[in-house]
Amino acid sequence: MRYPHSTPWQNSPVPIEFAHSARSTIGIEWEIAIVDRTTGELAGVGDQVLDTLNAAHPSGTHPFITGELFTNTVELVSDIHKTVAGAVTDLVGHLGNVRRVVDNLGEYDLICSGSHPFSQWYDQKLGDKPRYHRLIERTRWWGQNMMIWGVHVHIGIEDVQKTLPLLDALLTYLPHMQALSASSPFWAGVETGYASNRSLMFQQLPTAGLPYSFPDWAAYENYVDDLVRTGVVNDYSEVRWDIRPSPRWGTIEVRAFDGVSTAAEIAAIGALVQCLVEWLSTRLDHGEKLTVLPPWYARENKWRAARYGLEALVITDATGTQRPVRDELDELVDTLAPTAERLGCLAELHAIRATVAHGASYQRQVAIATAADGDLRAVVAHLARELVSTQHPVMNTARQP
């Protein structure tokens, strides 16, 4: 939808500075859950993990391993890189650091998926940060249920005026990204029938879900100003869209992905976003008009990808053309291959086909549960084994940049 211009009486909004960022550089964030090795339940020992890591760091605070909403989670953050391989190598290294601390604490494992198969919200401990308490106080039951894990990919944008056109165009590919990473078929012990229950749960928060469309950066500034003035948010960072500008870093941040548990899948996700942004940005440079779906198609596509995952039929243009997302992903790899070769991530991009062929995480989890006669502890153990391997069965991306 188009956001209306501010009312005439409104004062000028506070400008939102968009930081300088080198074009198409990449940074990745990976949310990891801690579980009890015996029961498979979520374990709220993340604060102990962070205390140990912070104490060992010269600055007193680890710059790339942080806490999250609940103490059952740690977030791994890569540095800024030109290549996907560099960012993934960072994450694998951080994962190793966390694992060493967790192993010393006792009988705990690490997993990553969009949701935990059976743990309950009322057993979780909230992280001790004022913004987390504000969020839960405002959102109550919905906020308390945010036991979700994801992957966020930042791509550097060299010109703020490109940011919103790129965001609009990326929405055409949101179902592709969501289907590829879908990994939350279970919620609180129930098989939901959805490939990505996480994506629909998260959008219940007031400023989450699909982004609005703005004609220019000034309109976006007006939108944020309206939210701040009316007490919806404190600043733009609390606008948690599936795809959003990240002015602090000078990036577009894609947040549509469920958490995934292998380094190769992380790499494939990173390559897809990096190549899409660079490809679309190059087309803007050449004066091309990018495909932008009507908002009702974008919303339907998100639901279809959440419900059906890689079996979804997605709407690809404003005329309502529909195609299997599997076919779309296969063709997208070919389309983006020249861009990937230029960016140095061709192998990572081709790993998309491996995920499609061997099954996304939601499909693997359901198969494990079926084989275990519905015992979801087997799914947790499976996710822990996958994360230990930190690689896809057909590809290892944990190499030096």
C-alpha positions in Angstrom: 0.0 0.0 0.0 1.0 3.6 -0.5 1.6 5.6 2.7 -0.3 8.9 2.6 1.6 12.2 2.8 1.8 13.7 6.3 -1.0 16.2 7.2 -0.2 19.9 6.5 0.0 20.8 10.2 2.8 18.3 11.0 6.2 19.7 11.7 9.1 18.5 9.5 10.3 15.1 10.7 13.7 14.4 12.1 15.9 13.4 9.2 17.0 9.7 9.2 20.6 9.6 8.1 21.5 6.6 5.9 25.1 5.6 6.6 27.7 5.2 3.9 28.1 1.6 2.9 30.0 0.0 0.1 27.8 -1.4 -2.6 26.7 -5.0 -2.3 28.8 -5.8 0.8 27.2 -8.4 3.0 26.7 -9.1 6.7 24.7 -11.9 8.2 23.0 -12.5 11.5 22.3 -16.1 12.7 20.1 -16.7 15.7 20.9 -19.9 17.6 18.8 -21.7 20.3 20.2 -23.5 23.3 18.5 -26.8 24.4 18.8 -29.4 27.1 20.6 -32.4 25.6 18.4 -34.9 27.6 14.9 -33.4 27.3 15.3 -31.4 24.2 13.6 -28.4 25.9 14.9 -24.9 25.4 17.5 -23.9 28.1 17.7 -20.3 29.4 21.5 -20.3 29.9 22.3 -17.7 27.2 23.1 -15.1 29.8 25.7 -17.4 31.3 27.2 -18.0 27.8 27.4 -14.3 27.1 28.9 -13.5 30.5 31.7 -16.0 29.8 32.3 -14.8 26.2 32.3 -11.1 27.3 34.7 -11.7 30.2 37.1 -13.4 27.8 37.0 -10.5 25.2 39.6 -7.7 25.6 36.8 -5.0 25.4 34.6 -6.7 28.0 31.8 -7.1 25.4 32.0 -9.5 22.5 31.2 -7.5 19.4 29.8 -10.3 17.3 27.9 -12.6 19.7 25.0 -11.0 21.5 21.8 -11.8 23.4 18.2 -11.8 22.1 14.7 -11.5 23.5 14.8 -14.7 25.5 17.8 -16.2 27.4 17.5 -19.4 25.4 19.1 -17.6 22.4 22.4 -16.2 21.3 22.8 -14.3 18.0 25.9 -14.6 15.9 26.9 -11.6 13.7 29.4 -11.5 10.9 31.6 -8.6 10.1 31.1 -6.7 6.9 32.4 -8.6 3.9 32.6 -8.4 0.1 32.0 -12.1 -0.2 29.4 -14.5 1.2 32.2 -17.0 2.1 33.8 -14.4 4.3 30.6 -13.8 6.2 29.8 -17.5 6.6 33.4 -18.2 7.8 32.8 -15.6 10.6 29.6 -17.2 11.6 31.1 -20.7 11.8 33.9 -19.4 13.9 31.5 -17.7 16.3 29.4 -20.8 16.5 32.5 -22.8 17.5 33.2 -20.2 20.3 29.6 -20.5 21.6 29.8 -24.3 21.5 32.9 -24.5 23.6 31.3 -22.4 26.3 28.0 -24.4 26.1 29.9 -27.7 26.4 31.6 -26.5 29.5 28.3 -25.5 31.1 26.9 -29.0 31.1 24.5 -31.1 29.0 23.4 -28.6 26.4 23.1 -28.6 22.6 22.7 -25.9 20.0 20.0 -25.9 17.3 18.6 -23.6 14.7 15.2 -23.6 13.2 12.4 -21.1 12.7 10.6 -22.5 15.9 11.3 -25.0 18.6 9.2 -28.2 18.0 7.6 -28.4 21.5 8.8 -25.9 24.1 6.2 -23.6 25.7 6.4 -19.8 26.0 5.6 -19.7 29.7 8.8 -21.6 30.5 11.1 -19.0 28.9 13.0 -16.3 30.6 13.1 -12.8 29.1 16.4 -11.1 28.4 17.3 -8.3 30.8 17.1 -5.3 28.5 14.6 -2.4 28.9 13.6 -2.6 25.2 12.6 -6.3 25.7 10.5 -5.5 28.7 8.8 -2.7 26.8 8.0 -5.0 23.9 6.5 -7.7 26.1 4.5 -5.1 28.2 3.0 -3.8 25.0 2.4 -7.0 23.1 1.7 -9.4 26.0 0.7 -12.9 24.8 1.8 -12.4 21.2 5.2 -11.0 22.3 5.6 -13.8 24.9 5.1 -16.3 22.1 8.0 -15.0 20.0 10.0 -18.2 20.4 11.3 -17.8 16.9 14.7 -17.9 15.2 15.8 -16.4 11.9 18.6 -15.4 9.6 19.0 -11.7 8.7 21.0 -10.6 5.7 22.3 -7.0 5.3 23.4 -5.8 1.9 25.2 -2.5 1.4 23.4 0.2 -0.6 25.6 3.0 -2.0 22.8 5.5 -2.6 19.9 6.1 -0.2 17.6 6.9 -3.1 17.9 3.3 -4.3 16.8 1.8 -1.0 13.1 2.0 -1.3 12.8 1.0 -5.0 15.0 -2.0 -4.2 12.8 -2.9 -1.2 9.7 -2.8 -3.4 11.3 -5.0 -6.0 12.6 -7.5 -3.5 9.1 -8.2 -2.3 8.5 -10.0 -5.6 11.1 -12.6 -4.4 10.0 -12.8 -0.7 8.2 -16.1 -1.2 11.2 -17.6 -2.9 13.4 -16.7 0.1 10.8 -17.8 2.7 10.1 -21.1 1.0 13.8 -21.9 0.7 14.5 -21.4 4.4 11.1 -22.6 5.8 11.9 -24.5 9.0 9.1 -24.1 11.5 6.5 -26.8 10.8 5.9 -27.4 14.6 4.7 -25.1 17.3 4.3 -26.0 21.0 4.2 -29.7 20.2 1.7 -29.4 17.3 2.4 -30.1 13.6 0.9 -26.9 12.2 0.5 -27.9 8.5 2.7 -24.8 7.7 6.2 -24.9 6.4 6.9 -21.5 8.1 4.7 -20.9 11.1 7.4 -18.4 12.3 6.7 -16.0 9.5 3.0 -15.7 10.4 3.6 -15.6 14.1 6.1 -12.8 13.8 3.8 -10.6 11.7 1.4 -10.3 14.7 3.7 -7.7 16.2 2.5 -4.1 15.4 5.4 -3.1 13.2 6.4 -6.5 11.8 5.3 -8.2 8.6 5.3 -6.8 5.0 6.6 -3.3 4.5 4.7 -0.4 3.2 5.6 1.2 -0.1 6.9 4.8 -0.1 7.4 7.2 -3.0 10.7 8.6 -1.6 12.9 8.7 1.5 11.1 11.7 2.9 7.9 9.8 3.0 9.6 7.0 4.9 11.0 9.7 7.4 7.4 11.0 7.8 6.2 7.5 8.5 8.8 6.9 11.2 8.1 10.3 12.7 4.4 9.6 12.9 5.1 6.3 14.8 7.5 8.0 17.2 5.1 10.9 17.9 2.2 8.6 18.6 4.3 6.3 20.9 4.3 3.2 18.6 8.1 3.1 18.5 11.1 4.9 20.0 13.0 5.0 16.7 13.2 3.4 13.3 15.0 0.3 14.5 11.7 -0.9 16.1 10.1 -1.2 12.7 10.7 -4.9 12.2 9.5 -5.5 8.6 10.3 -8.7 6.7 12.5 -6.5 4.5 13.5 -3.1 5.8 16.0 -0.2 5.4 18.7 -0.3 8.1 19.9 3.3 8.1 22.5 2.8 10.9 24.5 0.4 8.6 23.5 1.8 5.2 21.9 -1.5 4.1 18.8 -3.2 3.1 18.1 -6.0 5.7 16.2 -9.1 4.6 14.6 -10.7 7.6 12.2 -13.1 5.9 14.2 -16.2 6.5 13.5 -18.9 9.1 16.5 -20.1 11.0 18.5 -22.8 9.2 21.0 -25.3 10.7 23.7 -25.7 8.1 26.4 -23.4 7.0 25.7 -24.2 3.3 22.1 -23.2 3.7 23.2 -19.9 5.3 25.6 -19.4 2.4 22.9 -20.1 -0.2 20.6 -17.6 1.5 23.3 -15.0 1.6 24.2 -15.5 -2.0 20.6 -15.2 -3.1 20.1 -11.9 -1.3 23.5 -10.4 -2.3 22.9 -11.4 -6.0 19.3 -10.2 -6.1 20.2 -6.8 -4.7 23.2 -6.3 -7.0 21.2 -7.5 -10.0 18.3 -5.2 -9.3 20.6 -2.3 -8.5 22.4 -2.7 -11.8 19.0 -2.7 -13.6 18.2 0.6 -11.8 21.5 2.0 -13.0 20.4 1.2 -16.6 17.1 2.9 -16.1 15.0 -0.3 -16.2 11.6 -0.5 -14.5 11.6 -3.2 -11.8 8.8 -5.6 -11.3 6.7 -4.6 -8.3 3.7 -6.7 -7.3 0.4 -5.2 -6.0 0.4 -5.5 -2.2 -2.5 -8.0 -2.3 -0.3 -10.3 -4.4 2.7 -9.8 -2.1 0.5 -10.7 0.9 -0.9 -13.8 -0.8 2.6 -14.9 -1.8 3.8 -14.7 1.7 1.0 -16.8 3.0 1.4 -19.4 0.3 5.2 -19.7 1.0 4.4 -20.0 4.7 1.8 -22.7 4.1 3.3 -24.7 1.3 7.0 -24.0 1.4 8.7 -25.3 -1.7 5.4 -26.7 -3.0 3.9 -23.2 -3.3 2.5 -21.7 -6.4 3.6 -18.1 -6.4 2.3 -15.0 -8.3 5.2 -13.5 -10.3 3.9 -10.3 -11.9 1.1 -7.7 -11.8 -1.0 -9.6 -14.3 -1.3 -12.6 -11.9 0.9 -15.1 -13.6 1.5 -18.1 -11.3 4.4 -20.6 -11.3 5.8 -23.2 -8.9 8.3 -21.7 -6.6 10.6 -24.6 -7.3 10.8 -23.6 -11.0 11.2 -20.0 -10.1 14.2 -20.8 -7.9 15.8 -22.9 -10.5 15.5 -20.2 -13.2 16.6 -17.6 -10.7 19.9 -19.4 -10.2 20.5 -19.2 -13.9 19.5 -15.5 -14.1 21.7 -14.5 -11.2 24.7 -16.7 -12.1 26.6 -14.0 -14.0 26.1 -11.7 -11.0 27.2 -14.4 -8.6 30.3 -15.1 -10.6 31.2 -11.4 -10.5 30.6 -11.3 -6.7 32.5 -14.5 -6.0 29.5 -16.6 -4.8 28.6 -18.9 -7.7 29.1 -22.1 -5.7 27.0 -20.7 -2.8 24.2 -19.7 -5.2 24.1 -23.1 -6.8 23.6 -24.6 -3.3 20.0 -23.4 -3.6 19.4 -26.3 -6.0 20.8 -28.7 -3.4 18.3 -27.5 -0.8 15.5 -27.8 -3.3 16.6 -31.3 -4.3 17.3 -32.7 -0.8 14.5 -30.9 1.0 14.2 -27.7 3.0 14.5 -27.9 6.8 10.7 -28.2 7.3 10.6 -31.2 5.1 13.5 -32.9 6.9 11.9 -32.2 10.3 8.6 -33.7 9.4 10.3 -36.8 7.9 12.2 -37.3 11.2 9.1 -36.9 13.3 7.2 -39.4 11.1 10.0 -41.9 11.4 10.0 -41.4 15.2 6.3 -42.0 15.5 5.7 -38.3 16.4 8.4 -38.0 19.1 9.5 -34.5 18.6 12.6 -35.0 20.8 14.0 -36.8 17.7 13.5 -33.6 15.7 15.5 -31.6 18.2 18.3 -34.2 18.2 18.3 -34.1 14.4 18.6 -30.3 14.4 21.5 -30.5 16.8 23.3 -33.0 14.6 22.8 -30.8 11.6 24.3 -27.8 13.4 27.2 -29.8 14.6 28.1 -30.6 10.9 27.7 -26.9 10.0 27.5 -27.9 6.4 25.0 -29.2 3.8 25.4 -32.8 2.8 26.6 -31.8 -0.6 28.7 -28.7 0.1 31.0 -27.3 2.7 31.2 -23.5 2.7 33.3 -23.0 5.8 36.3 -21.8 3.9 38.5 -18.8 4.3 37.4 -15.6 2.5 
